[in-house]
Amino acid sequence: MVYKLESYNLFASMLEDLNKDVLSFLLRAFVPLRDENEARPAQAPRRRTDMSQMQTTRRNDLVTNGEQKANTPVHVEKKVGRNDPCPCGSGKKYKNCHGAGLV
């Protein structure tokens, strides 16, 4: 209990010292102001790109030779996990049967 109180007091004094240091630094800082007579460099007007003619979707139905490709569904088989039973029906785990050479 005594250590907690002492550490809290040390932490509070450290924060107080830190706040004093930061405040004194900020109050002593010199912020230069721009002279009103100083000429501003002329900035070139920025060109805006006309986005109204841009397409928002990709054209995936064209192939490089100009022919349309057929939209066929992709069939993905369920991947067999290492500890799942082997699909060959041997009763062994896949990692000990057909998956032994993959590791």
Phi and psi restraints in degrees (value plus and minus 20) as a CYANA .aco file:
   2 VAL   PHI     -87.0   -47.0
   2 VAL   PSI     -58.1   -18.1
   3 TYR   PHI     -85.7   -45.7
   3 TYR   PSI     -58.4   -18.4
   4 LYS   PHI     -83.3   -43.3
   4 LYS   PSI     -65.1   -25.1
   5 LEU   PHI     -84.6   -44.6
   5 LEU   PSI     -62.3   -22.3
   6 GLU   PHI     -86.5   -46.5
   6 GLU   PSI     -62.6   -22.6
   7 SER   PHI     -86.8   -46.8
   7 SER   PSI     -57.2   -17.2
   8 TYR   PHI     -83.1   -43.1
   8 TYR   PSI     -63.5   -23.5
   9 ASN   PHI     -83.7   -43.7
   9 ASN   PSI     -60.9   -20.9
  10 LEU   PHI     -84.0   -44.0
  10 LEU   PSI     -61.6   -21.6
  11 PHE   PHI     -85.2   -45.2
  11 PHE   PSI     -62.6   -22.6
  12 ALA   PHI     -83.3   -43.3
  12 ALA   PSI     -60.8   -20.8
  13 SER   PHI     -88.7   -48.7
  13 SER   PSI     -55.2   -15.2
  14 MET   PHI     -83.7   -43.7
  14 MET   PSI     -63.7   -23.7
  15 LEU   PHI     -83.5   -43.5
  15 LEU   PSI     -58.5   -18.5
  16 GLU   PHI     -84.5   -44.5
  16 GLU   PSI     -63.6   -23.6
  17 ASP   PHI     -84.2   -44.2
  17 ASP   PSI     -60.9   -20.9
  18 LEU   PHI     -83.8   -43.8
  18 LEU   PSI     -63.8   -23.8
  19 ASN   PHI     -82.5   -42.5
  19 ASN   PSI     -59.4   -19.4
  20 LYS   PHI     -84.4   -44.4
  20 LYS   PSI     -63.8   -23.8
  21 ASP   PHI     -83.1   -43.1
  21 ASP   PSI     -64.1   -24.1
  22 VAL   PHI     -85.8   -45.8
  22 VAL   PSI     -64.7   -24.7
  23 LEU   PHI     -83.4   -43.4
  23 LEU   PSI     -62.3   -22.3
  24 SER   PHI     -86.8   -46.8
  24 SER   PSI     -55.6   -15.6
  25 PHE   PHI     -85.8   -45.8
  25 PHE   PSI     -63.7   -23.7
  26 LEU   PHI     -88.2   -48.2
  26 LEU   PSI     -54.1   -14.1
  27 LEU   PHI     -93.9   -53.9
  27 LEU   PSI     -46.6    -6.6
  28 ARG   PHI    -108.6   -68.6
  28 ARG   PSI     -28.3    11.7
  29 ALA   PHI     -88.8   -48.8
  29 ALA   PSI     123.6   163.6
  30 PHE   PHI    -123.7   -83.7
  30 PHE   PSI     101.3   141.3
  31 VAL   PHI    -126.5   -86.5
  31 VAL   PSI      90.2   130.2
  32 PRO   PHI     -91.9   -51.9
  32 PRO   PSI     116.3   156.3
  33 LEU   PHI    -121.8   -81.8
  33 LEU   PSI     125.3   165.3
  34 ARG   PHI     -97.3   -57.3
  34 ARG   PSI     115.9   155.9
  35 ASP   PHI     -94.0   -54.0
  35 ASP   PSI     116.0   156.0
  36 GLU   PHI     -87.6   -47.6
  36 GLU   PSI     -46.7    -6.7
  37 ASN   PHI     -98.2   -58.2
  37 ASN   PSI     -34.2     5.8
  38 GLU   PHI     -90.6   -50.6
  38 GLU   PSI     110.4   150.4
  39 ALA   PHI     -98.5   -58.5
  39 ALA   PSI     117.6   157.6
  40 ARG   PHI    -105.4   -65.4
  40 ARG   PSI     117.4   157.4
  41 PRO   PHI     -88.3   -48.3
  41 PRO   PSI     118.8   158.8
  42 ALA   PHI     -91.3   -51.3
  42 ALA   PSI     113.5   153.5
  43 GLN   PHI    -122.1   -82.1
  43 GLN   PSI     117.4   157.4
  44 ALA   PHI     -91.9   -51.9
  44 ALA   PSI     119.2   159.2
  45 PRO   PHI     -85.7   -45.7
  45 PRO   PSI     118.3   158.3
  46 ARG   PHI    -101.3   -61.3
  46 ARG   PSI     115.1   155.1
  47 ARG   PHI    -100.8   -60.8
  47 ARG   PSI     118.2   158.2
  48 ARG   PHI    -120.8   -80.8
  48 ARG   PSI     120.0   160.0
  49 THR   PHI    -106.8   -66.8
  49 THR   PSI     112.4   152.4
  50 ASP   PHI     -97.5   -57.5
  50 ASP   PSI      90.1   130.1
  51 MET   PHI    -114.0   -74.0
  51 MET   PSI     -17.9    22.1
  52 SER   PHI     -91.3   -51.3
  52 SER   PSI     -44.3    -4.3
  53 GLN   PHI    -115.1   -75.1
  53 GLN   PSI     -17.4    22.6
  54 MET   PHI     -98.6   -58.6
  54 MET   PSI     124.3   164.3
  55 GLN   PHI    -111.1   -71.1
  55 GLN   PSI     122.5   162.5
  56 THR   PHI    -120.3   -80.3
  56 THR   PSI     -32.2     7.8
  57 THR   PHI    -136.7   -96.7
  57 THR   PSI     134.5   174.5
  58 ARG   PHI    -106.5   -66.5
  58 ARG   PSI     129.8   169.8
  59 ARG   PHI    -120.1   -80.1
  59 ARG   PSI      62.8   102.8
  60 ASN   PHI    -102.4   -62.4
  60 ASN   PSI     -27.7    12.3
  61 ASP   PHI    -104.4   -64.4
  61 ASP   PSI     -22.7    17.3
  62 LEU   PHI    -124.3   -84.3
  62 LEU   PSI     118.9   158.9
  63 VAL   PHI    -122.4   -82.4
  63 VAL   PSI     146.2   186.2
  64 THR   PHI     -81.4   -41.4
  64 THR   PSI     -47.8    -7.8
  65 ASN   PHI    -107.5   -67.5
  65 ASN   PSI     -16.1    23.9
  66 GLY   PHI      74.9   114.9
  66 GLY   PSI     -29.9    10.1
  67 GLU   PHI    -102.6   -62.6
  67 GLU   PSI     129.9   169.9
  68 GLN   PHI    -103.5   -63.5
  68 GLN   PSI     118.8   158.8
  69 LYS   PHI    -113.6   -73.6
  69 LYS   PSI     130.4   170.4
  70 ALA   PHI     -98.0   -58.0
  70 ALA   PSI     119.5   159.5
  71 ASN   PHI    -107.3   -67.3
  71 ASN   PSI      72.3   112.3
  72 THR   PHI    -122.9   -82.9
  72 THR   PSI     122.8   162.8
  73 PRO   PHI     -89.5   -49.5
  73 PRO   PSI     128.4   168.4
  74 VAL   PHI    -116.0   -76.0
  74 VAL   PSI     105.1   145.1
  75 HIS   PHI    -116.8   -76.8
  75 HIS   PSI      99.9   139.9
  76 VAL   PHI    -135.0   -95.0
  76 VAL   PSI     104.9   144.9
  77 GLU   PHI    -103.3   -63.3
  77 GLU   PSI     134.1   174.1
  78 LYS   PHI     -88.0   -48.0
  78 LYS   PSI     112.1   152.1
  79 LYS   PHI     -99.5   -59.5
  79 LYS   PSI     117.9   157.9
  80 VAL   PHI    -105.5   -65.5
  80 VAL   PSI     108.4   148.4
  81 GLY   PHI     -96.6   -56.6
  81 GLY   PSI     142.9   182.9
  82 ARG   PHI     -83.3   -43.3
  82 ARG   PSI     -59.0   -19.0
  83 ASN   PHI    -117.3   -77.3
  83 ASN   PSI     -14.2    25.8
  84 ASP   PHI     -96.9   -56.9
  84 ASP   PSI     137.4   177.4
  85 PRO   PHI     -84.1   -44.1
  85 PRO   PSI     126.4   166.4
  86 CYS   PHI     -87.5   -47.5
  86 CYS   PSI     117.3   157.3
  87 PRO   PHI     -89.8   -49.8
  87 PRO   PSI     -28.9    11.1
  88 CYS   PHI     -95.8   -55.8
  88 CYS   PSI     -33.9     6.1
  89 GLY   PHI      71.3   111.3
  89 GLY   PSI      -6.3    33.7
  90 SER   PHI     -95.6   -55.6
  90 SER   PSI     -39.8     0.2
  91 GLY   PHI      71.3   111.3
  91 GLY   PSI     -27.9    12.1
  92 LYS   PHI    -104.8   -64.8
  92 LYS   PSI     143.6   183.6
  93 LYS   PHI     -90.5   -50.5
  93 LYS   PSI     132.4   172.4
  94 TYR   PHI     -79.7   -39.7
  94 TYR   PSI     -58.0   -18.0
  95 LYS   PHI     -87.8   -47.8
  95 LYS   PSI     -42.6    -2.6
  96 ASN   PHI    -117.1   -77.1
  96 ASN   PSI     -30.9     9.1
  97 CYS   PHI    -127.4   -87.4
  97 CYS   PSI    -118.9   -78.9
  98 HIS   PHI    -101.7   -61.7
  98 HIS   PSI     -37.7     2.3
  99 GLY   PHI    -114.0   -74.0
  99 GLY   PSI     -11.6    28.4
 100 ALA   PHI     -86.2   -46.2
 100 ALA   PSI     -54.1   -14.1
 101 GLY   PHI    -104.0   -64.0
 101 GLY   PSI     -25.6    14.4
 102 LEU   PHI    -105.2   -65.2
 102 LEU   PSI     -40.6    -0.6
